[in-house]
Amino acid sequence: MSRTDAARGRLAVALDLPDGAQILAMARRVAPEAGFLKLGLEAFVAEGPSLVREIARSRAGVFLDLKLHDIPNTVGRSAAAAVRTGATIVNCHAAGGAEMMKAFGEDGRAAAAKAGLPAPRLIAVTILTSLDAAAVHAVGLTGSPREAALRLAVLAQSAGLDGVVCSAEEITAIRAACGRDFLLVVPGVRPTGAASGDQKRVATPGEAIRAGADVLVVGRPITGAPDPAVAARAIVAEIAAAFPPPDIGLTPP
């Protein structure tokens, strides 16, 4: 695998667009340039599992960003349904607790095995990148966002999950605590000079990769660009220039 191909496998393009038609059109434009296409809660609620299945037919894998957070039985059943759509990565909220995350992981993996699907990466969100220190304190979490994210990451690993979603600011601490094989998916990534939008804890692609990120989630800097494919290729080039990305077992189908 070339360095560019490996770097392409590190990019997840967030398809946060108004409707299914626009999402599918964008998916066709950027799938050859990215390892993963991320579908969020808004798209899933509006369009349903059929959109996930359609995206899953593309060259890229699907990151189904549902951020599940409910009682363990509900989250477990939801995880099973999510992986049956063909999603490659699915997430829940670590704040739901260890038992919820165990159900999420166990039921999701069991459903994939029963359906004859490749094992998905089941991960947990630590602290949303839209939250700063004041917002973290306001919801009752102690310590800094980095400290809270680290505690939640360690809890997710102990519950048997494959990794977490965290900001670039937490990568080093989580990598040190959880090891090289723990998947770190990092949103809030913005090319140099791009607006941060509603993200509070951001980094450039190069900064995130050098810190130890595995998958970078980039949305508006690509989907809002005059030529999204060109924008995606520029980010892949920045990832490739950061260092030769090692194989993390996430080569899309």
N, C-alpha and C positions, 0 to 999 in steps of 0.2 A: 504494500500500500504506500502510495506517495505521501509526502508531507501534506500536500494540498488536500488529498482525499481524507487523510486522518483529521485535518483541521475542519473540513466540511462536516465530518461526523460530530464535531463539537458544537455546531450551531443549531439552535432551535428557533425557528421564526414564529413569533406569536401572531396568529391570524385573528386579531381582534377587530373584526370588520362588521358592518351592520347586518348583513344577511347571508344566507347560504350561497346565493349565486356569486356574490363578491368574494366570499371565502374560497369557493372552489376555483374561481378565476385566478385569485392570488396564489392558491396552492399550485396550480399548473405552472405559474411563472417562476416560483421560487423553489419548488421541490427538487429540481436538479442541482440547486446550489446549497442545500442544507441537509443535515442529518435527520432533523426532526421538524415537524410542523405542530405547533401548539394550538389546541382548541380549548377555549376557556368556558366558564360556566354560562356566560351570556349566550354563546353560540349553541351550547348543548341544550339549554332550556328552550331556545327558539326553534332549533332545527331537529333535535333529537339524535338518537344513536345512528340513524341512517347517514347523517353527515360524517360521523366518525368513520363508518365503514367505507364511505366513498373516499375520504382522505387517505385511509389506510391502503387503498389500492395504488397510491402514488409511490414514487421511488423512495420517499422519505418515511421514517417512522412517525408515529403519532404520540405526542405527549398530551394526554387528556388531563387538563388542569382543573379538576373539579373541587379540590380542597375539601374533601368530605369531612364532616364533623358532626357526629350524632352518637347515639348509643351503639355499643359494639355490634349487636346483631344487625342493625340497620346498615352500618358502615360495611360490615362484612358482606352482606348481600349486595350492596351497591358496588363494592369492589369486584365481586364476581361478575355482575352484569357489565361493568366497565371493561374488564379485560376480554370479555366475549365479543366486544366490538372490534377487536384487533389492535387496540391501543398498545403501544410499546412501553410507555411510562404513564403511571397513574399516581395521583397523590391524595393525601388526606392531611388534616391539621394535627400536628404533634400535640397541640394543646388539648386534644380529645383524650389523652391519657394512654397509659401502656396497654390496658386491656382492649381499648378500641383499636389501637395500632396493630396488636397481635391478630385480632379478628380480620382487619383489613388485609394484612399480609397473608395469613393462612388461607382465607377464603378466596382471595384473588389468585393465589398460586394454584390452589386446587381447581378452580374453574378453568384456568388456562390449560392445566394438564388434562383435565377431562375432555376439553374441546380439541386437544391435539395442537394447541398453539404454543409458540415459543414462550418461555417464562418471561413475564414482563418485569420491569423494574418498578417496584412499589416503594414510594418515598413519602416523606412527610414535610410539610411546610413548617419552618421554625417561626420566624418573625417576618411579617410582611414588609417588603421593602418600601412601602408607602408610610411606614411608621418610623417616627424619630424617637429620641429618648423620652420626650415629654409624653408622647402618645403611648409608649410602652408602659410608663409609670401610671398613666391614667387608667389603663385597663387592669391594673393591679399586679403587674409583673415586677419583681424586684431586680435591682441591678441595672446595668446598661443593656442596650439591645444585644451587644455581643455576648454578655454573660447569660442573658436569657436564651439566646439562640443556641449557645453551647450546651446549656442544660437540656434543652429540648432535643438537640441532636443526639446526645448521649442516651437519652431516654428512647428515642426512635431506634437507635442501634440495638439497645438492650431488648426491645420489643421484636426484633428480628427483621426490621425493614432494611432496604438496600441502600438508602441514602436520604438526603434531605434537600430541600430548597432553602437557600440562605443568601444573604447579601455578600458582596465581595469583602466587606469589612469583617465577616466572621470566618472566612475561608481558612486562614492560617490556624486559628484556634481549634476549629472543628477537625481539620485534617490531622493536627497533632494528637487530638484526643481519640479520633475514630479510625485513623489509618488510611492507607492508600486505596484500599478496595471499597471504601465507603463513597458512594456516588454523591458528588456535590453539584447541584444544578443552581445556576446563579442568574436571577433576573436583575433588572435595574442596570443593564449594560447599555452604555451609550458611546458611540464613536466620539473621538475628540471633537469638541465644538458643538455637539448636538445638545438640544435642550433636554433637561432632566424630566420635564413634565410633572406627573404626580409622584415620581419616585424621589425618596429622600436619601437613600444610601446607595450611591451609584458608583460605577467604575467603567473604564474603557475596556474593550476586549483584551488588549494586551495585558493590562494590569490584572484582570481577573484570571487569565490563563497563567501568568507568572506566579500568582499567589497560590495556584493549585486547583482552580475550578476544572470540572470535567465537561459540563455542558453549559453554554451561555444562551440565555433567552433574550432575544432582541425582537422588538415589535415595530413601533412607529418609525425608527430610523430606516427600516427596510420597506415596510408596507406603505409608508407615506412618501417614499422617494420617487422622483420622476421615472426612474427605471429600477424597480425593486430587485431584479436579478443582478444588476451591476452593483447595487448597494450591498447585497448579500455577498457577492464575490469579494468586495473590498474588505468586509469584516472577516471573511475566511482568510484573506491574505494577512490581515493583522494577527489573527490567531496563529497562523502558520509561522509568522515571523517571531512570535513570542518565544517559542521553542518547539522542537519536534514533538508533537503530542503522542504520548504512548498509547498503546492499545488498551482501551478500557472495556472491551467487550460489548460495545454499543453500535457495531456496524449495522445500519438499517437493512431491511430486506431488499 
